[in-house]
Amino acid sequence: MENKPGFTTAIPQKRYQIGEYQATILGDIESTDSHEYRYVMAMIVDGSHEPKLYVTLERNRDRDEPGKWLMRVVGHKLNEPVGAADQWEDINQFTASAIKVAMQLLGLTDEVPALLS
Protein backbone atom coordinates (compact mmCIF):
# COMPACT_ATOMS: atom_id res chain seq x y z
CA MET A 1 0.00 0.00 0.00
CA GLU A 2 1.36 3.41 -0.95
CA ASN A 3 1.64 6.12 1.69
CA LYS A 4 0.93 3.80 4.61
CA PRO A 5 1.91 5.29 7.97
CA GLY A 6 5.53 4.62 8.89
CA PHE A 7 6.36 3.76 12.47
CA THR A 8 8.71 1.48 14.36
CA THR A 9 6.76 1.06 17.57
CA ALA A 10 3.18 1.63 18.67
CA ILE A 11 1.14 0.40 21.61
CA PRO A 12 -2.35 -1.04 21.01
CA GLN A 13 -4.90 0.99 22.98
CA LYS A 14 -8.26 -0.52 21.88
CA ARG A 15 -9.54 -3.24 19.56
CA TYR A 16 -12.95 -3.60 17.94
CA GLN A 17 -14.61 -6.21 15.75
CA ILE A 18 -16.60 -4.62 12.91
CA GLY A 19 -18.05 -7.27 10.63
CA GLU A 20 -15.15 -9.17 9.05
CA TYR A 21 -12.67 -6.46 10.14
CA GLN A 22 -10.71 -5.93 13.29
CA ALA A 23 -9.97 -2.28 14.10
CA THR A 24 -6.89 -1.68 16.24
CA ILE A 25 -6.25 1.76 17.71
CA LEU A 26 -2.53 2.40 18.24
CA GLY A 27 -0.95 5.09 20.43
CA ASP A 28 2.51 6.05 21.72
CA ILE A 29 3.75 5.93 18.14
CA GLU A 30 7.38 6.37 17.08
CA SER A 31 7.15 7.63 13.52
CA THR A 32 9.63 6.79 10.76
CA ASP A 33 8.12 9.18 8.23
CA SER A 34 7.56 12.94 8.23
CA HIS A 35 4.29 12.77 10.22
CA GLU A 36 3.84 13.14 13.97
CA TYR A 37 1.09 10.62 14.78
CA ARG A 38 -1.10 10.81 17.86
CA TYR A 39 -3.18 7.73 16.95
CA VAL A 40 -3.41 5.29 14.06
CA MET A 41 -6.36 2.97 13.50
CA ALA A 42 -5.61 -0.06 11.32
CA MET A 43 -8.51 -1.95 9.71
CA ILE A 44 -7.53 -5.57 9.07
CA VAL A 45 -9.70 -8.25 7.45
CA ASP A 46 -9.91 -11.35 9.67
CA GLY A 47 -7.16 -13.80 8.66
CA SER A 48 -4.98 -11.14 7.02
CA HIS A 49 -1.83 -9.52 8.36
CA GLU A 50 -1.82 -6.37 6.23
CA PRO A 51 -4.30 -3.56 7.01
CA LYS A 52 -6.72 -2.66 4.24
CA LEU A 53 -7.24 0.86 5.54
CA TYR A 54 -5.65 3.25 8.02
CA VAL A 55 -7.17 6.25 9.73
CA THR A 56 -4.48 8.46 11.23
CA LEU A 57 -4.44 11.41 13.56
CA GLU A 58 -1.37 13.53 13.01
CA ARG A 59 -0.14 16.98 13.92
CA ASN A 60 -1.75 19.48 11.58
CA ARG A 61 0.89 21.39 9.63
CA ASP A 62 -1.62 23.23 7.43
CA ARG A 63 -2.53 26.37 9.32
CA ASP A 64 -5.31 27.13 6.80
CA GLU A 65 -7.22 24.29 8.50
CA PRO A 66 -8.33 25.09 12.04
CA GLY A 67 -7.35 22.54 14.66
CA LYS A 68 -4.19 21.07 16.12
CA TRP A 69 -4.81 17.53 14.78
CA LEU A 70 -5.52 16.33 11.23
CA MET A 71 -7.42 13.10 10.53
CA ARG A 72 -6.41 11.30 7.32
CA VAL A 73 -7.50 8.08 5.62
CA VAL A 74 -4.91 5.98 3.83
CA GLY A 75 -5.68 2.93 1.72
CA HIS A 76 -4.96 1.45 -1.67
CA LYS A 77 -4.79 4.51 -3.97
CA LEU A 78 -6.32 6.62 -1.17
CA ASN A 79 -4.62 9.31 0.89
CA GLU A 80 -7.12 11.99 1.84
CA PRO A 81 -7.58 14.37 4.77
CA VAL A 82 -10.90 14.05 6.60
CA GLY A 83 -10.63 17.26 8.59
CA ALA A 84 -8.87 18.97 11.47
CA ALA A 85 -10.09 19.30 15.05
CA ASP A 86 -8.69 19.59 18.55
CA GLN A 87 -11.23 17.21 20.16
CA TRP A 88 -9.73 14.21 18.32
CA GLU A 89 -6.75 14.40 20.69
CA ASP A 90 -9.03 12.49 23.09
CA ILE A 91 -8.79 8.79 22.23
CA ASN A 92 -12.54 8.23 22.62
CA GLN A 93 -13.38 11.11 20.27
CA PHE A 94 -10.81 9.90 17.74
CA THR A 95 -12.01 6.29 17.96
CA ALA A 96 -15.67 7.20 17.42
CA SER A 97 -14.88 9.41 14.42
CA ALA A 98 -12.30 7.05 12.90
CA ILE A 99 -14.63 4.05 13.14
CA LYS A 100 -17.45 6.03 11.53
CA VAL A 101 -15.21 7.10 8.62
CA ALA A 102 -13.80 3.59 8.11
CA MET A 103 -17.24 1.97 8.19
CA GLN A 104 -18.49 4.37 5.51
CA LEU A 105 -15.46 3.81 3.27
CA LEU A 106 -15.56 0.00 3.64
CA GLY A 107 -19.34 -0.32 3.26
CA LEU A 108 -19.87 -1.57 6.81
CA THR A 109 -22.76 0.75 7.65
CA ASP A 110 -25.00 -2.11 8.84
CA GLU A 111 -22.39 -3.45 11.29
CA VAL A 112 -22.19 -2.68 15.01
CA PRO A 113 -18.65 -2.25 16.39
CA ALA A 114 -17.94 -4.62 19.30
CA LEU A 115 -15.20 -3.71 21.78
CA LEU A 116 -12.69 -6.55 22.14
CA SER A 117 -10.17 -4.90 24.48
Phi, psi and omega in degrees: 000130177288150173061017180294150181301138179255122176205152180266321179224150176199147182251123177299131181255319182210153174224140179229150169257127179227096184062231180275004182254149168248128178256123178244124177265123181252144176224183182048057189266130171261107185282146173246002177244194186277003182261146174256100185273136170269310178220154171224130173253125178253129177256114185239129176291136178310132179090353179256162177249343183257125178301145177271333184208144172240145166238121184248155169236118185226158179302132181280118179260354181264101184286356173286335177267126177289148178113145182281333186240139180247128175266136182223145173251136181227126177208192178297116182059030180221127176204086189229138173287145177263320181163178180232137180198147179285328185295341180289350175298332175284126185301325180290321177294316177299311183302312181300314181290318181296318178297317179300313180297312182297318180298320178295313183294326183264005178068037182254030188294342179268355182274156176244118180298134178244123178292127178261319178196000000 
